[in-house]
Amino acid sequence: MKTTRRNFLKTVSALSAAPFILPSSVWGAETKPSARITMGFIGMGKQNMGLLGNFLNQGDLQVVAVCDVDSTRRSAAQQRVNESYTAKPERGSADCAAYNDFRELVARKDIDAVCVATPDHWHAINTIAALESGKDVYCEKPLTHEIHESIAVMKAVKKNKRV
């Protein structure tokens, strides 16, 4: 991006106004809210519960939603997230949402990335839906079962400019 006088003045104006707009808690936070990644998890079996534990330990990330068709797994994951954030409130708020239908999770505008660890035959479906909703995706292997699914995932990544 070329620096012009106009861009410079816009930047300086925005930066000088920021202390009056943002609350003091934002300035003192270890990770600024704008730098924090919000994440949802689809499929809360053993694999994603292990991944969830790893992601909960990341200071620059907040888990905001979990999804599973099994109500026991779904509730256990939601409880684990909320307990983690209750114990460490500086990492996030204990208000994790729980969904039965993955489409509700990927439809949320406040989620930046999705972790998919569903049964293998659902990976491509969940991944493409998340990509088309503007989310980055971490998916367990195998990403797809068929070549046509792989091509569809690659097209969705390119079309939506996602990772």
N, C-alpha and C positions, 0 to 999 in steps of 0.2 A: 504494500500500500504506500503510495507516494504521500509524503508529508507536505501539506499545504498550509497556508496561514489559516484558512477556514477550519481545517481538521484540528490544527493545534489549538485554536481558540475554543472549539467545541470540547475538546478533551480537558483543557484547563478549567473551563467553566463547570463541567460535570464533576471533576475532581474537587473543586473548591466548594461545591454545594453538597457533596456527599456527607460530610460530618453533620449537617443539619437534617438530613433525610434519614440516615440509618441510626438505629438505636445503639447505645454504647456497648451492649452485649455483643453485637456483631463485630465491632472493632477489637474487642478483647478475646474473641473466640480463637481457639487454636486453628480450626479450619473454618474459614468463612462459609456461610450458607450458600453463597453463589458458587463456591468451589466444591461443594459436597455433591456427590453422586447419589441419586435416589434409585433404589433398586427393588424389583419384585422377583419372586421365586415361583416357578411353575413346576409342580410335581414335588411333593414333600416326603419322598421315601428316604431310605438310608443314605443314598448318595447326596441328595440335596440337603439333607439335615447336616451332613458333614461339611458341605460347602457353606451352608448358612453360618455355621460356627466360625469358619475362617473369615467370611465377609463381615460378620458382626464385630470382629476385632480390628477392622479397618477404621481409622479415625476420620477419614475423608469420605465416608460412605454411610448412608442410612437405609436400612431395610424398611420399606413402608407397606409392603403387601406380600402375602403368600397365597398360593392357590393349590388345591388338591381336591379331587372328587371324593376322597375318603375323609369323612368329617373328623375322625380321630387324628389322623395325620395333620390335617389342616389346623385343628385346634391346638395340637401340640406345638406346631411350628409358630403359630401366632403367639402362644404363651411364652415360648422360648425367646422370641424377639422382644416382647414387652417386658419380660423379666430382665433381659440384658440391658435394655435402655432405662429401666427403673433403677437398676444397680449403678449404671453409669449415665446419668442424665445429660452429661456434656456431649455424649455421642449421638443423642437423638431423643425424640419423644416416644413414649410407650403407647402409641396408638396405631399399631400395625393392623391393617385391614386383612380380612381373610375371605377368599373367593372360592366358589365351587366351579365356576366357569372361567377359563383362562382368558376369554374374550373381554370380560369385565376388567381384568387386571391390565391387559395391554391397551385398553381404551383410555386409561387414566393418562391425562396430560402431564401430571407431575412426576411420572416415572421416567428416568433416563435410560435405564438398562434392565435387562431381564436375564435371569439365570434359569436355564431349562434342563431339567433332569427327570423327564417323564419316561414312560416306556418308549423304547427306541422307535417304534412305528409312528409316534406322535412328534418326534423331534422336528421334522421339516415343517409340519403344520404350525406348531407353536412358534418356531423361529421366523417363518415368513410372516405370520400375523404380527409378531412383535416388530419386525423390520418395517412393515407397511404402516405401523402406528408410530414410526419415528424413534424407535428404541434400538440401542445397541444390544447385542446378544452374546451371552456366554452359554454355549450348549455342550453338554457332555457328548462323548463319542458313542456310537457313530452319529455324525450329524445327519446323515440321510441313509436310506436303504437302497435307493435306485438312482441311476444316473440322471433321469429326468428331474428328480427331486433336488439333486445337487445343482443342476442348471437353474432351476427355479429359485433356489436360495441365492446363488450368485447373482442372478438378475435382480432380485429384491435388494441385495446389498448395494449394487451399483445404482439402481433406480432411486433408492431412498438415501444414498450417501451415508450409509451406516457401517458400523464395524460389527 
